[in-house]
Amino acid sequence: MLAALHGAGFEDGWSADSLAATIATPGSYGFIALDRGEPLGFVLMRVIADEAEVITVTVRPQARRQGVARALMDAALARAAELGATTAFLEVADDNAGAIRLYRMLGFTETGRRPGYYARKTGVRADALTMAMTLS
């Protein structure tokens, strides 16, 4: 289920094995958004010491711009703070305007850029923006 949902949200969605390995990593956790039992999206996080990493966030295309990703991120960041994280960080493709807008609304700021990090099926490469925020 998660692999299909991730594939609906990303050009190169992760396999079930990749997702299972990520979830099995110590310090990892996640949240799933459901509507009448149907998955709309999910977030995977990892907390190590006082840092939280946003590993992936995805929402079905037809459920976007309805607050699903915001609710997932709010829950995931609150849990990170409960687990002792004082900062959170992530990376996002610089052509993912919707995600960047959400992360900025949540309080993330750009801390760096990795040129040509993401390969696209078109052959064009997108930069990765690294972003971070302080958790309260």
VMD Tcl script that builds the backbone (N, CA, C; Angstrom):
set m [mol new atoms 408]
animate dup $m
set s [atomselect $m all]
$s set {name element resname resid chain x y z} {
  {N N MET 1 A 0.815 -1.189 0.000}
  {CA C MET 1 A 0.000 0.000 0.000}
  {C C MET 1 A 0.869 1.269 0.000}
  {N N LEU 2 A 1.886 1.329 0.876}
  {CA C LEU 2 A 2.729 2.522 0.936}
  {C C LEU 2 A 3.521 2.716 -0.348}
  {N N ALA 3 A 4.010 1.620 -0.936}
  {CA C ALA 3 A 4.781 1.743 -2.177}
  {C C ALA 3 A 3.910 2.294 -3.298}
  {N N ALA 4 A 2.671 1.834 -3.396}
  {CA C ALA 4 A 1.765 2.348 -4.430}
  {C C ALA 4 A 1.472 3.824 -4.195}
  {N N LEU 5 A 1.280 4.195 -2.949}
  {CA C LEU 5 A 1.017 5.592 -2.611}
  {C C LEU 5 A 2.234 6.461 -2.919}
  {N N HIS 6 A 3.421 5.962 -2.588}
  {CA C HIS 6 A 4.646 6.715 -2.877}
  {C C HIS 6 A 4.829 6.863 -4.384}
  {N N GLY 7 A 4.545 5.795 -5.127}
  {CA C GLY 7 A 4.652 5.846 -6.581}
  {C C GLY 7 A 3.675 6.816 -7.212}
  {N N ALA 8 A 2.512 6.996 -6.591}
  {CA C ALA 8 A 1.535 7.966 -7.101}
  {C C ALA 8 A 1.991 9.396 -6.851}
  {N N GLY 9 A 2.849 9.567 -5.853}
  {CA C GLY 9 A 3.286 10.910 -5.492}
  {C C GLY 9 A 4.612 11.335 -6.084}
  {N N PHE 10 A 5.425 10.372 -6.498}
  {CA C PHE 10 A 6.755 10.689 -7.010}
  {C C PHE 10 A 7.008 9.975 -8.330}
  {N N GLU 11 A 7.778 10.617 -9.179}
  {CA C GLU 11 A 8.156 10.033 -10.470}
  {C C GLU 11 A 8.862 8.691 -10.286}
  {N N ASP 12 A 9.750 8.619 -9.314}
  {CA C ASP 12 A 10.481 7.384 -9.014}
  {C C ASP 12 A 10.136 6.948 -7.598}
  {N N GLY 13 A 8.924 6.428 -7.413}
  {CA C GLY 13 A 8.490 5.992 -6.090}
  {C C GLY 13 A 9.347 4.854 -5.567}
  {N N TRP 14 A 9.405 4.750 -4.261}
  {CA C TRP 14 A 10.208 3.717 -3.621}
  {C C TRP 14 A 9.480 2.379 -3.640}
  {N N SER 15 A 10.246 1.313 -3.651}
  {CA C SER 15 A 9.687 -0.037 -3.612}
  {C C SER 15 A 9.223 -0.365 -2.194}
  {N N ALA 16 A 8.414 -1.411 -2.092}
  {CA C ALA 16 A 7.961 -1.871 -0.775}
  {C C ALA 16 A 9.154 -2.266 0.091}
  {N N ASP 17 A 10.168 -2.897 -0.508}
  {CA C ASP 17 A 11.355 -3.294 0.252}
  {C C ASP 17 A 12.118 -2.081 0.766}
  {N N SER 18 A 12.260 -1.048 -0.067}
  {CA C SER 18 A 12.959 0.172 0.360}
  {C C SER 18 A 12.220 0.850 1.505}
  {N N LEU 19 A 10.905 0.925 1.383}
  {CA C LEU 19 A 10.109 1.537 2.449}
  {C C LEU 19 A 10.195 0.722 3.733}
  {N N ALA 20 A 10.124 -0.598 3.617}
  {CA C ALA 20 A 10.217 -1.461 4.801}
  {C C ALA 20 A 11.563 -1.294 5.491}
  {N N ALA 21 A 12.640 -1.220 4.714}
  {CA C ALA 21 A 13.972 -1.033 5.290}
  {C C ALA 21 A 14.074 0.314 5.993}
  {N N THR 22 A 13.485 1.340 5.408}
  {CA C THR 22 A 13.504 2.669 6.021}
  {C C THR 22 A 12.736 2.661 7.334}
  {N N ILE 23 A 11.557 2.068 7.327}
  {CA C ILE 23 A 10.727 2.017 8.532}
  {C C ILE 23 A 11.408 1.215 9.638}
  {N N ALA 24 A 12.185 0.192 9.265}
  {CA C ALA 24 A 12.859 -0.659 10.246}
  {C C ALA 24 A 14.096 -0.009 10.856}
  {N N THR 25 A 14.550 1.109 10.302}
  {CA C THR 25 A 15.729 1.789 10.820}
  {C C THR 25 A 15.436 2.335 12.212}
  {N N PRO 26 A 16.341 2.137 13.176}
  {CA C PRO 26 A 16.107 2.662 14.527}
  {C C PRO 26 A 15.820 4.169 14.503}
  {N N GLY 27 A 14.854 4.574 15.299}
  {CA C GLY 27 A 14.480 5.979 15.392}
  {C C GLY 27 A 13.457 6.422 14.372}
  {N N SER 28 A 13.064 5.511 13.468}
  {CA C SER 28 A 12.115 5.877 12.410}
  {C C SER 28 A 10.677 5.702 12.879}
  {N N TYR 29 A 9.811 6.543 12.347}
  {CA C TYR 29 A 8.378 6.441 12.611}
  {C C TYR 29 A 7.640 7.145 11.487}
  {N N GLY 30 A 6.345 6.995 11.456}
  {CA C GLY 30 A 5.572 7.646 10.409}
  {C C GLY 30 A 4.121 7.799 10.789}
  {N N PHE 31 A 3.417 8.537 9.957}
  {CA C PHE 31 A 1.977 8.746 10.098}
  {C C PHE 31 A 1.341 8.562 8.727}
  {N N ILE 32 A 0.134 8.000 8.722}
  {CA C ILE 32 A -0.636 7.819 7.493}
  {C C ILE 32 A -1.935 8.594 7.636}
  {N N ALA 33 A -2.304 9.339 6.602}
  {CA C ALA 33 A -3.594 10.036 6.564}
  {C C ALA 33 A -4.583 9.153 5.818}
  {N N LEU 34 A -5.737 8.927 6.431}
  {CA C LEU 34 A -6.771 8.082 5.838}
  {C C LEU 34 A -8.068 8.865 5.678}
  {N N ASP 35 A -8.822 8.508 4.663}
  {CA C ASP 35 A -10.176 9.022 4.473}
  {C C ASP 35 A -11.074 7.816 4.233}
  {N N ARG 36 A -11.916 7.506 5.211}
  {CA C ARG 36 A -12.794 6.329 5.139}
  {C C ARG 36 A -12.009 5.054 4.849}
  {N N GLY 37 A -10.860 4.940 5.500}
  {CA C GLY 37 A -10.034 3.751 5.354}
  {C C GLY 37 A -9.103 3.752 4.162}
  {N N GLU 38 A -9.232 4.740 3.294}
  {CA C GLU 38 A -8.368 4.832 2.112}
  {C C GLU 38 A -7.181 5.749 2.406}
  {N N PRO 39 A -5.960 5.307 2.107}
  {CA C PRO 39 A -4.789 6.142 2.376}
  {C C PRO 39 A -4.712 7.341 1.425}
  {N N LEU 40 A -4.499 8.507 2.014}
  {CA C LEU 40 A -4.330 9.734 1.228}
  {C C LEU 40 A -2.871 10.139 1.121}
  {N N GLY 41 A -2.095 9.830 2.150}
  {CA C GLY 41 A -0.699 10.232 2.165}
  {C C GLY 41 A -0.014 9.698 3.399}
  {N N PHE 42 A 1.302 9.865 3.436}
  {CA C PHE 42 A 2.059 9.462 4.623}
  {C C PHE 42 A 3.347 10.257 4.717}
  {N N VAL 43 A 3.908 10.264 5.917}
  {CA C VAL 43 A 5.197 10.882 6.184}
  {C C VAL 43 A 6.039 9.869 6.943}
  {N N LEU 44 A 7.323 9.800 6.613}
  {CA C LEU 44 A 8.286 8.994 7.354}
  {C C LEU 44 A 9.348 9.927 7.904}
  {N N MET 45 A 9.691 9.724 9.159}
  {CA C MET 45 A 10.676 10.553 9.856}
  {C C MET 45 A 11.675 9.641 10.560}
  {N N ARG 46 A 12.775 10.258 10.990}
  {CA C ARG 46 A 13.763 9.561 11.809}
  {C C ARG 46 A 14.329 10.572 12.794}
  {N N VAL 47 A 14.406 10.179 14.063}
  {CA C VAL 47 A 15.029 11.019 15.082}
  {C C VAL 47 A 16.281 10.319 15.570}
  {N N ILE 48 A 17.391 11.044 15.498}
  {CA C ILE 48 A 18.666 10.572 16.029}
  {C C ILE 48 A 19.210 11.694 16.896}
  {N N ALA 49 A 19.449 11.373 18.169}
  {CA C ALA 49 A 19.894 12.364 19.154}
  {C C ALA 49 A 18.890 13.516 19.176}
  {N N ASP 50 A 19.342 14.730 18.871}
  {CA C ASP 50 A 18.422 15.877 18.928}
  {C C ASP 50 A 18.019 16.379 17.541}
  {N N GLU 51 A 18.197 15.538 16.523}
  {CA C GLU 51 A 17.840 15.928 15.157}
  {C C GLU 51 A 16.765 15.016 14.580}
  {N N ALA 52 A 15.827 15.632 13.873}
  {CA C ALA 52 A 14.774 14.891 13.180}
  {C C ALA 52 A 14.961 15.076 11.682}
  {N N GLU 53 A 14.909 13.980 10.963}
  {CA C GLU 53 A 15.003 14.031 9.507}
  {C C GLU 53 A 13.650 13.679 8.905}
  {N N VAL 54 A 13.175 14.532 8.014}
  {CA C VAL 54 A 11.982 14.219 7.237}
  {C C VAL 54 A 12.479 13.362 6.075}
  {N N ILE 55 A 12.157 12.085 6.102}
  {CA C ILE 55 A 12.660 11.166 5.087}
  {C C ILE 55 A 11.851 11.284 3.805}
  {N N THR 56 A 10.541 11.230 3.918}
  {CA C THR 56 A 9.681 11.395 2.747}
  {C C THR 56 A 8.280 11.779 3.193}
  {N N VAL 57 A 7.630 12.554 2.359}
  {CA C VAL 57 A 6.223 12.930 2.539}
  {C C VAL 57 A 5.574 12.792 1.174}
  {N N THR 58 A 4.442 12.140 1.122}
  {CA C THR 58 A 3.725 12.044 -0.141}
  {C C THR 58 A 2.226 12.073 0.106}
  {N N VAL 59 A 1.522 12.673 -0.831}
  {CA C VAL 59 A 0.060 12.743 -0.800}
  {C C VAL 59 A -0.430 12.414 -2.204}
  {N N ARG 60 A -1.486 11.605 -2.285}
  {CA C ARG 60 A -2.085 11.294 -3.589}
  {C C ARG 60 A -2.362 12.589 -4.339}
  {N N PRO 61 A -2.074 12.629 -5.635}
  {CA C PRO 61 A -2.302 13.863 -6.397}
  {C C PRO 61 A -3.711 14.440 -6.230}
  {N N GLN 62 A -4.740 13.596 -6.211}
  {CA C GLN 62 A -6.111 14.110 -6.105}
  {C C GLN 62 A -6.455 14.610 -4.699}
  {N N ALA 63 A -5.593 14.363 -3.715}
  {CA C ALA 63 A -5.838 14.821 -2.342}
  {C C ALA 63 A -4.951 16.003 -1.965}
  {N N ARG 64 A -4.194 16.522 -2.909}
  {CA C ARG 64 A -3.284 17.636 -2.614}
  {C C ARG 64 A -4.042 18.946 -2.461}
  {N N ARG 65 A -3.388 19.876 -1.771}
  {CA C ARG 65 A -3.918 21.229 -1.531}
  {C C ARG 65 A -5.208 21.185 -0.713}
  {N N GLN 66 A -5.292 20.175 0.159}
  {CA C GLN 66 A -6.438 20.037 1.058}
  {C C GLN 66 A -5.987 19.958 2.517}
  {N N GLY 67 A -4.716 20.242 2.780}
  {CA C GLY 67 A -4.210 20.238 4.145}
  {C C GLY 67 A -3.701 18.897 4.643}
  {N N VAL 68 A -3.670 17.894 3.774}
  {CA C VAL 68 A -3.229 16.561 4.192}
  {C C VAL 68 A -1.750 16.579 4.575}
  {N N ALA 69 A -0.904 17.107 3.712}
  {CA C ALA 69 A 0.538 17.145 3.998}
  {C C ALA 69 A 0.812 17.994 5.231}
  {N N ARG 70 A 0.095 19.086 5.384}
  {CA C ARG 70 A 0.275 19.950 6.564}
  {C C ARG 70 A -0.057 19.178 7.841}
  {N N ALA 71 A -1.170 18.459 7.844}
  {CA C ALA 71 A -1.557 17.683 9.023}
  {C C ALA 71 A -0.528 16.590 9.324}
  {N N LEU 72 A -0.049 15.914 8.286}
  {CA C LEU 72 A 0.975 14.888 8.475}
  {C C LEU 72 A 2.248 15.484 9.061}
  {N N MET 73 A 2.689 16.600 8.494}
  {CA C MET 73 A 3.913 17.238 8.975}
  {C C MET 73 A 3.748 17.771 10.394}
  {N N ASP 74 A 2.603 18.368 10.704}
  {CA C ASP 74 A 2.367 18.856 12.069}
  {C C ASP 74 A 2.493 17.708 13.072}
  {N N ALA 75 A 1.862 16.571 12.772}
  {CA C ALA 75 A 1.920 15.413 13.671}
  {C C ALA 75 A 3.341 14.871 13.782}
  {N N ALA 76 A 4.027 14.766 12.655}
  {CA C ALA 76 A 5.376 14.197 12.646}
  {C C ALA 76 A 6.373 15.085 13.376}
  {N N LEU 77 A 6.267 16.394 13.196}
  {CA C LEU 77 A 7.183 17.314 13.872}
  {C C LEU 77 A 6.890 17.381 15.368}
  {N N ALA 78 A 5.620 17.314 15.748}
  {CA C ALA 78 A 5.273 17.287 17.172}
  {C C ALA 78 A 5.853 16.033 17.829}
  {N N ARG 79 A 5.750 14.906 17.137}
  {CA C ARG 79 A 6.315 13.661 17.674}
  {C C ARG 79 A 7.829 13.764 17.785}
  {N N ALA 80 A 8.474 14.378 16.819}
  {CA C ALA 80 A 9.929 14.557 16.875}
  {C C ALA 80 A 10.320 15.345 18.119}
  {N N ALA 81 A 9.590 16.411 18.404}
  {CA C ALA 81 A 9.873 17.214 19.598}
  {C C ALA 81 A 9.663 16.377 20.865}
  {N N GLU 82 A 8.603 15.567 20.896}
  {CA C GLU 82 A 8.356 14.684 22.046}
  {C C GLU 82 A 9.508 13.711 22.253}
  {N N LEU 83 A 10.136 13.301 21.162}
  {CA C LEU 83 A 11.251 12.354 21.227}
  {C C LEU 83 A 12.585 13.036 21.523}
  {N N GLY 84 A 12.571 14.357 21.710}
  {CA C GLY 84 A 13.776 15.080 22.095}
  {C C GLY 84 A 14.494 15.817 20.992}
  {N N ALA 85 A 13.953 15.824 19.794}
  {CA C ALA 85 A 14.598 16.564 18.699}
  {C C ALA 85 A 14.408 18.060 18.916}
  {N N THR 86 A 15.455 18.815 18.651}
  {CA C THR 86 A 15.376 20.277 18.747}
  {C C THR 86 A 15.437 20.938 17.377}
  {N N THR 87 A 15.874 20.185 16.374}
  {CA C THR 87 A 15.893 20.686 15.002}
  {C C THR 87 A 15.357 19.597 14.074}
  {N N ALA 88 A 14.860 20.039 12.931}
  {CA C ALA 88 A 14.408 19.112 11.891}
  {C C ALA 88 A 15.032 19.553 10.581}
  {N N PHE 89 A 15.329 18.601 9.728}
  {CA C PHE 89 A 15.903 18.937 8.427}
  {C C PHE 89 A 15.312 18.031 7.358}
  {N N LEU 90 A 15.469 18.460 6.108}
  {CA C LEU 90 A 14.944 17.710 4.968}
  {C C LEU 90 A 15.650 18.168 3.714}
  {N N GLU 91 A 15.399 17.451 2.638}
  {CA C GLU 91 A 15.808 17.913 1.312}
  {C C GLU 91 A 14.604 17.780 0.399}
  {N N VAL 92 A 14.524 18.687 -0.559}
  {CA C VAL 92 A 13.386 18.733 -1.467}
  {C C VAL 92 A 13.879 19.206 -2.827}
  {N N ALA 93 A 13.303 18.664 -3.881}
  {CA C ALA 93 A 13.673 19.092 -5.237}
  {C C ALA 93 A 13.266 20.545 -5.439}
  {N N ASP 94 A 14.143 21.316 -6.048}
  {CA C ASP 94 A 13.868 22.748 -6.218}
  {C C ASP 94 A 12.736 23.030 -7.198}
  {N N ASP 95 A 12.266 21.995 -7.915}
  {CA C ASP 95 A 11.127 22.185 -8.813}
  {C C ASP 95 A 9.806 21.730 -8.179}
  {N N ASN 96 A 9.836 21.407 -6.894}
  {CA C ASN 96 A 8.637 20.980 -6.166}
  {C C ASN 96 A 8.084 22.173 -5.380}
  {N N ALA 97 A 7.483 23.103 -6.120}
  {CA C ALA 97 A 7.039 24.372 -5.534}
  {C C ALA 97 A 6.035 24.183 -4.404}
  {N N GLY 98 A 5.109 23.246 -4.548}
  {CA C GLY 98 A 4.110 23.031 -3.508}
  {C C GLY 98 A 4.729 22.593 -2.195}
  {N N ALA 99 A 5.671 21.660 -2.263}
  {CA C ALA 99 A 6.338 21.184 -1.050}
  {C C ALA 99 A 7.176 22.290 -0.423}
  {N N ILE 100 A 7.894 23.041 -1.245}
  {CA C ILE 100 A 8.720 24.133 -0.715}
  {C C ILE 100 A 7.841 25.157 -0.008}
  {N N ARG 101 A 6.713 25.486 -0.602}
  {CA C ARG 101 A 5.779 26.436 0.021}
  {C C ARG 101 A 5.310 25.909 1.384}
  {N N LEU 102 A 4.940 24.634 1.446}
  {CA C LEU 102 A 4.509 24.035 2.710}
  {C C LEU 102 A 5.625 24.100 3.745}
  {N N TYR 103 A 6.824 23.686 3.365}
  {CA C TYR 103 A 7.926 23.662 4.320}
  {C C TYR 103 A 8.232 25.063 4.845}
  {N N ARG 104 A 8.169 26.054 3.993}
  {CA C ARG 104 A 8.393 27.433 4.458}
  {C C ARG 104 A 7.295 27.863 5.427}
  {N N MET 105 A 6.040 27.493 5.138}
  {CA C MET 105 A 4.939 27.824 6.055}
  {C C MET 105 A 5.138 27.162 7.418}
  {N N LEU 106 A 5.750 25.992 7.434}
  {CA C LEU 106 A 6.009 25.286 8.682}
  {C C LEU 106 A 7.185 25.876 9.455}
  {N N GLY 107 A 7.992 26.717 8.804}
  {CA C GLY 107 A 9.132 27.334 9.471}
  {C C GLY 107 A 10.490 26.863 9.000}
  {N N PHE 108 A 10.526 26.015 7.987}
  {CA C PHE 108 A 11.810 25.582 7.435}
  {C C PHE 108 A 12.425 26.714 6.620}
  {N N THR 109 A 13.746 26.825 6.676}
  {CA C THR 109 A 14.474 27.776 5.842}
  {C C THR 109 A 15.559 27.019 5.082}
  {N N GLU 110 A 15.913 27.560 3.932}
  {CA C GLU 110 A 16.921 26.922 3.087}
  {C C GLU 110 A 18.292 27.043 3.732}
  {N N THR 111 A 19.008 25.915 3.784}
  {CA C THR 111 A 20.350 25.904 4.362}
  {C C THR 111 A 21.420 25.528 3.351}
  {N N GLY 112 A 21.014 25.054 2.182}
  {CA C GLY 112 A 21.996 24.674 1.179}
  {C C GLY 112 A 21.333 24.162 -0.080}
  {N N ARG 113 A 22.175 23.815 -1.044}
  {CA C ARG 113 A 21.697 23.342 -2.344}
  {C C ARG 113 A 22.677 22.292 -2.858}
  {N N ARG 114 A 22.121 21.206 -3.402}
  {CA C ARG 114 A 22.926 20.159 -4.035}
  {C C ARG 114 A 22.592 20.168 -5.519}
  {N N PRO 115 A 23.452 20.762 -6.335}
  {CA C PRO 115 A 23.158 20.878 -7.769}
  {C C PRO 115 A 22.999 19.519 -8.455}
  {N N GLY 116 A 21.965 19.418 -9.294}
  {CA C GLY 116 A 21.758 18.227 -10.113}
  {C C GLY 116 A 21.516 16.945 -9.345}
  {N N TYR 117 A 20.996 17.032 -8.142}
  {CA C TYR 117 A 20.861 15.875 -7.251}
  {C C TYR 117 A 19.804 14.877 -7.722}
  {N N TYR 118 A 18.674 15.383 -8.221}
  {CA C TYR 118 A 17.570 14.510 -8.630}
  {C C TYR 118 A 17.558 14.338 -10.142}
  {N N ALA 119 A 17.560 13.080 -10.594}
  {CA C ALA 119 A 17.440 12.786 -12.025}
  {C C ALA 119 A 15.960 12.701 -12.376}
  {N N ARG 120 A 15.600 13.266 -13.513}
  {CA C ARG 120 A 14.220 13.198 -14.001}
  {C C ARG 120 A 14.189 12.308 -15.234}
  {N N LYS 121 A 13.039 11.709 -15.498}
  {CA C LYS 121 A 12.905 10.831 -16.668}
  {C C LYS 121 A 13.138 11.582 -17.967}
  {N N THR 122 A 12.959 12.885 -17.947}
  {CA C THR 122 A 13.188 13.711 -19.130}
  {C C THR 122 A 14.671 13.911 -19.411}
  {N N GLY 123 A 15.514 13.511 -18.453}
  {CA C GLY 123 A 16.945 13.729 -18.587}
  {C C GLY 123 A 17.412 14.995 -17.894}
  {N N VAL 124 A 16.480 15.863 -17.551}
  {CA C VAL 124 A 16.807 17.090 -16.823}
  {C C VAL 124 A 17.060 16.721 -15.365}
  {N N ARG 125 A 17.974 17.413 -14.733}
  {CA C ARG 125 A 18.263 17.171 -13.322}
  {C C ARG 125 A 17.775 18.359 -12.506}
  {N N ALA 126 A 17.264 18.077 -11.329}
  {CA C ALA 126 A 16.793 19.127 -10.421}
  {C C ALA 126 A 17.739 19.209 -9.233}
  {N N ASP 127 A 17.940 20.411 -8.742}
  {CA C ASP 127 A 18.745 20.600 -7.540}
  {C C ASP 127 A 17.954 20.147 -6.319}
  {N N ALA 128 A 18.662 19.732 -5.287}
  {CA C ALA 128 A 18.041 19.465 -3.988}
  {C C ALA 128 A 18.287 20.678 -3.110}
  {N N LEU 129 A 17.230 21.193 -2.513}
  {CA C LEU 129 A 17.367 22.228 -1.496}
  {C C LEU 129 A 17.416 21.526 -0.152}
  {N N THR 130 A 18.366 21.894 0.684}
  {CA C THR 130 A 18.357 21.399 2.053}
  {C C THR 130 A 17.722 22.490 2.902}
  {N N MET 131 A 16.854 22.065 3.818}
  {CA C MET 131 A 16.109 23.006 4.644}
  {C C MET 131 A 16.132 22.509 6.085}
  {N N ALA 132 A 16.021 23.437 7.022}
  {CA C ALA 132 A 16.020 23.075 8.440}
  {C C ALA 132 A 15.141 24.042 9.214}
  {N N MET 133 A 14.742 23.605 10.399}
  {CA C MET 133 A 13.963 24.454 11.293}
  {C C MET 133 A 14.263 24.059 12.735}
  {N N THR 134 A 14.009 24.991 13.635}
  {CA C THR 134 A 14.101 24.724 15.062}
  {C C THR 134 A 12.734 24.270 15.547}
  {N N LEU 135 A 12.719 23.208 16.333}
  {CA C LEU 135 A 11.464 22.709 16.903}
  {C C LEU 135 A 11.255 23.356 18.266}
  {N N SER 136 A 10.012 23.692 18.562}
  {CA C SER 136 A 9.745 24.317 19.868}
  {C C SER 136 A 9.092 23.336 20.810}
}
mol reanalyze $m
mol bondsrecalc $m
mol representation Tube
mol addrep $m
